[in-house]
């Protein structure tokens, strides 16, 4: 593996503090790793596999010598995340050189205005493809010079078919109207507020089988719980002295002319900071979440036609990633993971359209097909110059 190859992992603020408080650091080049963890909030560490392996040893050492059981469990969990990252990175980055050196790859483009960049990249080396994928994985979504171009000027009419955004807005409005909403003893939204949200966001009720749920809690309306988690991570709401309150930043973004910025913030928070394992209770798969930019790239390139979940799984997830999913979660086969952690969330953000498969005859749980929505073209774009810089001259 080249010495310059690097892998990234997004750490929560809690994990960042855990490293600072419990782990003895090594120096990475001329800049100690500890210095990169001083700023509050989540952080993305980008290290070489050798550096990750060394850090893993220090985390494991700290876990073995922890005096508090809770700290030991947290360090073990962090060590497992790093170990999974190293396993997946090894599978993705260490080809045997036998792959073809010629590919035909249509590239998505656009600048959030619905336009499409249609380039045919021919005779691109395997190393160039790996470099492109690696750079997508490691890119900063908020870097104006980076590959992703996520629009922030969409209107409420543009986002009318983005149910997750609408749920978040209604929840924040409802909390702000009361100034605060008292939490339950477990720190959840109270039942009375949940019932009100079922009225304000009618499709939430579709998630509940009222034959078995006479009393509706926050966890029964799982998209409401997800909205609360994502809004909290995005610092749009906070819990203070036993009550949820909307932040000043949220009030600004709730203005109708700021809905595009709110949507962009919710999207980036959902896919880069929110733990996608909360969607299906299967094991964490950081290698999958770290590769969401690659997923958007693949969908942008080849997601125009209706495709089954299996076809999209094969499109979005390389064989090495599917193998890693099977190795880490025997019950979580790749098709199911792709549906719960990628396809279904993108549908709730309005970026995919969904329909029952025309060939399916099941009356209970029909197979579904997906394709990009018009909103995808308007919201997601890749920098043409960035692509040209990495793929080299285009040839007919």
N, C-alpha and C positions, 0 to 999 in steps of 0.2 A: 504494500500500500504506500503511495507517495507520502513523503513527510508533510507535504502541504495540505493534504486532505484533512478537512475539519468536519465535525458534527456538532449540531446545536441542540440544546435542551432548554425548554422554558421552565424556570423555577418559580413557584409561587412566592409571595412575600414571606410566608411561614417557613418555607424551605430555605430561603435566603438567610433568614435569621437563624435557622437551625445550623447552617454551615458556619456562620459567624460565631455563634455561641459555643458550639460543641466540637468543631473540627479544627485541627491544626493544619495550616495551609503550606503548600510548597510555592516557590516562585515560578511563575510562567514567563520565561524570557526575562525582560527587565522590569516587568510590571507584576507585582505580587497579585495572585488571584484574589486575595482578601480585599484589595483596593477596588476591585470591580463589583464588590457586593455591598459597598457602603451606602449607596443611594437607596432610599426606601422604595418598596413596591416590587412587583415581579421583575425578573431579570432573565434574559436569554444568554446563556453561556455558550460560547463557540470555541471548542477545543479540539485538538488532534486526538485520535483514538488513544495514543500513548498517554496523553495528559489526562484524558477521561479515566483510563485504566489506573493511573497513579492516584487520581482523586478518589476513585472507587476504593482503593486500598486504605486511604486515610479515613473515609467514611465508615468502612467496615471496622477498622481499628477502633474508631470512636464508639461505634455501636457495641462492640465487645467489651468496652470498658465503661459504658454508661452506668451510672449509679441509680438512675430512675428508669423504671420499666417503660413509662410513656415515651421518654426520650429515645430509649433503645428501639422501640417499635417505629418511631418516626424516622430514625436513621436507617433502620433496615428497609423501610419502604423506599427511601431515597436511593439507597444502594441498589435495590431491585430495579428502579427506573433507569439508573445509569447502566446497569448490566444489560437491560433490555435494549437500550440505545446502542450499546457496543455490539450486541448480537446482530441487530438489524443493520447497523452501519457496515458490519463485516460482510453481510449477505448482499447488500446493495452495492458495495464499493469494490469487491474483490472478484471481478470476472476473471476467467481463465484465458481471455484473449481470443476465444474461438468464435465470438459473436460476429455477425456480419458487419462490415464497415460501410454498408450502403443502406440508407433508410429513406423513406418518403414520408415526410411529416408536414401536414398542413398546420400552420401556426395561427392561433387566435390573435386578434389585435383590437384596435379600437381605442378610443380615448374616453369611453363613457358616453359616447353620443350615438351608439348603435352602429357605427361604421365597422367594417371588417377588414383586417389585414390578411390577405391570402397569398402566402408565399409557399413555394415548394422548395424544401431543403433536400438536396440530393448529395449523395456521396459524402455525408457527414461522418466523421470518424466516431468510433465507439467512445473514445476519450472525450470528444466534443459533446456527445450526448450526456455523458456522465458529468461533465463540467456544468452543462446547462442545468441538469437536475440538481446537482449539488448547490449551485448558486440560487436556484429557486427555493430549495429547502432552507438555506441560510439567510435569505433576503429579509430585510426589514420592510414590512408592509407599509410603513409610514414614511419611508425614504422617498423623496420626490425624484431621486435619480435611480431608484430601484426598478425592478421589472414590472411589478404590479401597479396598475392604474385603477384604483377603486374610486368611483365617482362619489362626490359628496354634495352634488347640486340637484339631486332628484327631488321631485315634488311629491306631495301627499297623493296626488292622482297617479303618479308613476308607481307608487308603492302600495296601491290599493289591494294588490294580491300578495302581500307579504304579511301573513297572519301573525308571525312572531313579533314583528315590529308593532303591529296594532295592539297586541296583548301587552307589550311592555309600556306603550304610551298610555293605555287605559289604566294600567296598574299604577303608574307614576302619577297620573292625574288624580286618581281616586285617593291615593295617600296624601297628595299635596292639598286636596280639598279639605282634608281633616287636620292638616298640619302634622299629624302623626297617627300611626296605627299601632296600638299595643300588641306586643307579641305574646304567644303562648309561653308556657313554662319551658317548652322545648326550643323556643326561639323561632317558631313558625308564624305565618300569617294566621289570624284567628278565623274561626269558622264563619262568623258573621260577614267578615270581609270576603272570604272565599265565595259565599253565596252571592254576594253583590257582584263579584267579578263574573260569575256564571251568567248573570243578567247583562252585564256590560259587554262581555265577549261570549256570545252564544255558542260558538263552536267548541268552547272548553267543555261544555256539558256532553258533547259527543264522546269524550274520553272516559266517561263515567257510566258504569252499568248501575242504574239506580235500584235495580232489583236486589243488589247485594250491598249497596252503600246508602243506608238510611241517614247517616250523619256524614257530611262531606268535609273532609279535612284538606289542607293544602296539598298533601302528598297524593291525594286521589286525583287532583287536577294537575297532572305532572308537567304540562307545559307552563302552568302558572308558577310552579316551583322552579322550573328552569329559568323562567323570566326573572324571578326574584334573585336567583343566584347570579345570573349574568349581569343584571343591573347593579347588584352589590359589587361585583368584581370591577365593573366599569366605573365605580364611584358615582353612580347616579342616585343611589339611595344608601343609607347606612342605618345600622341599629345602634341606638344610644339610649341608655337607661331604660331598657325594656320596651323600646318602641322603634318602629321604622319611620324614618324621615327622608324626604327628598332633598338632595343637595342643591346648592346654588347652581352648579353646572347643569344639573338636570333641568332646572326651571328654564334656563336659557335654551336648551336643546328641545324643550317641549313646544316652543313657538313653531307655528306651522312653517315658517320660512327656514327653519333649521332642521326640518325632518330628515333631509338628506344627510346631514352630518350625524344625526342621531343614529340613522340606519347604518352608516359606515362604522360608527363606534361599536354598535351592538354586534355587527358582523365580525369585526376583527377581534373583539373580546371573546365572542363565542368560540371561534375556531383557533385562537392562539392562547387564551388564558383559561377559559372554562374547561373543566375536566370532562372530556367527552365520554369517559367511562360511566358518568352519572346517567347517561341516556339508556344504558342497557344492563348495568351492573356486571358487565364482564370485566376482565382484567384491564388495567391501564396498558395502552399501546402507544408510547410516546413517538415511536418511529412513524406511526400512522398519522398522528396529529401534526407532527413536524413537517409532513409531506403534503399538507393541504394545498399549498401553492402549486405543487405539481399536479394535484387533482384538478384544480381550476384550469390549469394549462391544458390538460388532456380533454376536459369537457369543452373548453373553448375551441379546441382543434377539431374534435370529432363528436360533438354532442348534439348536432342539429336534428338528427333523425331519431324517431322512437326506438328505444332499445330496452331489452329486458334487464333486470337487476344483474343477472349473471354476465350478460354482455358488457354492462357498464363496470362491473367488478373487474373483469379482465382488462378493460380499457384503462381504468384508473389505478389499479394495484398491480405492479409487476409481480412475476412469479415469486421472487424472493420475499416480497412483502406478504403475499398470501401464505407462503410457507412459514414465515415468522408468526403470523396470526394463528395458524394451526398448531404451531409448537407451543405458543404461550397460552392458548385458550382452546382446548379440545372441543368445548361446546360452542365456541364462537367461530364457526366457519366463516371464511372470508365474505361470502355472499351476505350473510346476516350482518356482519360488521359494517360492510359497505352501505347497507340499507339504513341501519340505525344511526350510524355516526356521520354519514356523508349525504346520502341521497335524501333521506327524510328531512334532515335539517335544512338542506338547500331548498327543498320544496317549501318549507315553512318560511324561509326568507324570500320566497317568490322567485327564485332563480331557476327552478325546474318546473316543468309541467308534468302531471301524473295522470295516468289512465289505466284501467284494467287491460290486461293483455287480450287482444281480440281472439287469440287461440285458446284462452283458458276457459274452462267450463266449471270450475269449482264455485259452488254457491256460498261458501263460507269465508275462505281467505284467498281471493283471486290473486294471481300473479299480476304484478304491476309493470308498466313500462314508463320510462322517463325520457324527456328531451329538454334542451335549454329553452327557457322562456325569453321573451323579448327583453325583460328586465335584465337578464344575464348579459345580453349584448350591451345594454346601456350602463351597467354597473361595473362589470369586470373587463379590463383590458390589459394587454401587455405592451410594454414599450417596444415599438418596432426597432429603434436603434439598439436597445439592449439585446434584442434577439440577433440582430445582424452582427453585433460585436462578438457574440459567442458562437454563431454558426458560420461566420465567414461569408465570402461572396456567394450570391445566389446564382445558380446556373440553370438554364433551361434544358 
